[in-house]
């Protein structure tokens, strides 16, 4: 499902999620994407980089 999202959109999602006060629903509305698609991109990135060990997504981008 995340293959449908371009790298530019993914980068924009990561930039928006790193801003304080921005909700995932706001990102979906701003980028005209489905909420589930945004969540899948974020969860794939979370699992890919194993962010459970103290790394924050906002620091990576």
C-alpha positions in Angstrom: 0.0 0.0 0.0 2.9 2.4 0.7 4.3 1.8 -2.8 1.5 4.0 -4.1 2.9 7.0 -2.2 5.8 8.8 -3.9 9.0 9.7 -2.2 8.2 13.4 -2.3 4.9 12.8 -0.4 6.7 10.6 2.1 9.3 13.3 2.7 6.5 15.9 3.2 4.7 13.5 5.6 7.9 13.2 7.7 8.5 16.9 7.7 4.9 17.6 8.8 4.9 15.0 11.5 8.0 16.5 13.0 6.3 19.8 13.6 4.9 20.3 17.1 1.1 20.3 17.3 0.5 18.7 13.8 -1.9 15.8 14.0 -1.9 12.8 11.6 -5.4 13.8 10.6 -4.2 17.3 9.7 -1.5 15.7 7.5 -4.0 13.5 5.7 -6.2 16.5 5.0 -3.4 18.8 3.9 -1.9 16.2 1.5 -5.3 14.9 0.3 -4.5 11.4 1.4 -6.4 8.7 3.2 -5.7 8.6 6.9 -4.8 4.9 6.7 -2.3 5.5 3.9 -0.5 8.1 6.1 -0.5 5.7 9.1 0.9 2.9 6.9 3.8 5.2 5.7 4.6 6.2 9.3 4.3 2.6 10.7 6.6 1.3 7.9 9.2 3.9 8.7 8.9 3.2 12.4 9.5 -0.5 11.9 12.2 0.0 9.3 14.3 2.2 11.6 13.4 0.5 14.9 12.5 3.7 16.6 11.7 1.8 19.9 15.3 2.5 21.0 15.0 6.1 21.8 15.3 7.6 18.3 12.7 10.2 17.4 11.3 10.5 14.0 11.7 14.3 14.0 15.4 14.0 14.6 15.9 11.8 11.5 14.5 14.2 8.9 
